[in-house]
Amino acid sequence: MNKYIYFILIAILSVSCNDSTQKVTKTETKKTVEPSKDVKKYSREYIQKLMNKGHKIIEMTDPKTKDTILMQEYFIAFLKKGENRSQTQQEADSLQRLHILHLKKMYDLGYADISGPFGELDGDIRGITIYNVPTLEMADSLANSDPSVKAGRLKIEMHPWWAGKGYYLR
């Protein structure tokens, strides 16, 4: 299963980071053009607000459409099997409920944009959460405050991840 995850991530990154067709420009000086229907138009004020909060932002120009694509650094947490999986079924069920409440809280507070388990739960990687926060340290702290992580049932592997803002899952 790990090879499939890495293959998907490499495919996404290779498409989104193709330097031969995209031009990186300075956020402060690039003038935006009307975006395509799938991409939101972001104001200078919105971009500056993100940067003031510490988010890393890059603007890229699509060479075909001349649309300005706003990229932001996010943090992807791989939730992996922890060292302590010896809980009783009742304890494991309780931790799972607390885990779900923690993820809901992260989403409700705007810290996490998406979370979910993988379909094959027999591997080491159990699921992911994508954190929309300014720093790796903040994402790591939020992820490690999960009751299942604190109990050792899960452990976190955190990675920076760049994605275009305004795109949605299809």
LINJO-V838549 format. One record per pair of residues at least 4 apart in sequence whose C-alpha atoms are under 8 Angstrom apart, sorted by the first residue. I is the first residue (numbers start at 0). J is the second residue. Records with the same first field share a line. If there is no record, write none. Layout:
BEGIN
I: J, J
END
This chain:
BEGIN
0: 4, 119, 122
1: 5, 122, 124
2: 6
3: 7
4: 8
5: 9
6: 10
7: 11
8: 12
9: 13
10: 14
11: 15
12: 16
13: 17
15: 162
16: 21
17: 21
18: 22
20: 61, 62
21: 59, 60, 61, 62
22: 59, 60, 61
23: 57, 58, 59, 60
24: 28, 29, 57, 58, 59, 60
25: 29, 57, 58
26: 56, 57, 58
29: 58
31: 66, 67
32: 65, 66, 67
33: 40, 66, 67
34: 38, 39, 40, 66, 67, 68
35: 39, 64, 66
37: 165, 166, 167
38: 68, 164, 165, 166
39: 164, 165, 166
41: 45, 46
42: 46
43: 47
44: 48
45: 49
46: 50, 56
47: 51
48: 52
49: 53, 54, 55, 56
50: 54, 55, 56
52: 133
53: 133, 134
54: 71, 72, 132, 133, 134
55: 71, 72, 133
56: 69, 70, 71, 72
57: 69, 70, 71
58: 67, 68, 69, 70
59: 67, 68, 69, 70
60: 65, 66, 67, 68
61: 65, 66, 67, 68
62: 66
68: 163, 164
69: 163, 164
70: 161, 162, 163, 164
71: 161, 162, 163, 164
72: 133, 159, 160, 161, 162
73: 129, 130, 131, 132, 133, 159, 160, 161, 162
74: 129, 130, 131, 132, 135, 138, 157, 158, 159, 160
75: 127, 128, 129, 130, 157, 158, 159, 160
76: 127, 128, 129, 130, 139, 142, 155, 156, 157, 158
77: 124, 125, 126, 127, 128, 155, 156, 157
78: 124, 125, 126, 127, 128, 153, 154, 155, 156
79: 123, 124, 125, 126, 153, 154, 155, 156
80: 84, 123, 124, 125, 152, 153, 154
81: 148, 151, 152, 153, 154
82: 151, 152, 153, 154
83: 150, 151, 152, 153
84: 151, 152
86: 90, 91
87: 91
88: 92
89: 93
90: 94
91: 95
92: 96
93: 97
94: 98, 146, 147
95: 99, 147
96: 100
97: 101, 145, 146, 147
98: 102, 145, 146, 147
99: 103
100: 104
101: 105, 145, 146
102: 106, 111, 114, 145
103: 107
104: 108
105: 109, 110, 111, 141
106: 110, 111, 112, 113
109: 131
110: 130, 131, 132
111: 128, 129, 130, 131, 132
112: 128, 129, 130, 131
113: 128, 129, 130
114: 126, 127, 128, 129
115: 126, 127, 128
116: 120, 125, 126, 127
117: 124, 125, 126, 127
119: 125
120: 124, 125
130: 138
131: 138
132: 137, 138
133: 137
134: 138
135: 139, 157, 158, 159
136: 140
137: 141
138: 142, 157
139: 143, 155, 157
140: 144
141: 145
142: 148, 155
143: 148, 149, 154, 155
144: 148, 149
145: 149
146: 150
147: 151, 152, 153
148: 152, 153, 154, 155
149: 153
END
